[in-house]
Amino acid sequence: MEQLRALERAKEEIETEHPGYPGAQDTFYIGTLKGVGRIYQQTFIDTYSKVGDGQAL
């Protein structure tokens, strides 16, 4: 959460020429579910359109 606040304060934007290049991707460990195993959240943000998508794996 602290990283998010720092990024919001910075107010810097990445200039991109077309959708999908470059993109920002992150994987975050959520936890473990009994009988399922480890759960991760994977997030991708298209820096051109500022649209993001995330899913739990």
N, C-alpha and C positions, 0 to 999 in steps of 0.2 A: 504494500500500500504506500509505503514511503517513497518507493521509486516512481509510482504513478504521480504522486504529488510533486515530486521534483521535476518530472517531465512537463507537468501542467504549468509549473512556474517558468520553465525555460521558454515556452512558446515558440520553439523552433520547428520549422517544417522542412521535410525532405522534398526537394524538387525532383519530379520524375517526368519522363517524356511520354510514357504510355502505360496503360493498365498492366499490372502484374510484374512490373520491373521498376525498381526492386520492391520486394515485399518484406514484411516483418513477420517473423515466425517465432513462437515460444512454446515450450512444453513445460507443464507444471504438474508436479506430483500432488494428487489430491489425498489419497489414502488407500487403505486396503479394505475390501469387502470380503467377509467370510464366505467361502464357497465360490468366490469370483476371482479374487486376487487383487493385484495392484491396479489402481485407477489413476489415469493421467488426463489432464485437459490439454488439448492441443489448439493453439490459436494462430490464425493467419490474418494479417491486415494488409490490404492492397494500399500502398502508400500514395497511389495516384488518385483513386476515388475516395479514399478514407473509409472504405467499407471493410468490416471485419467479420470473421466467421470462427466459431469455436465448437469443439465437440469433445465429449469424454470418451476415452478409450480404455 
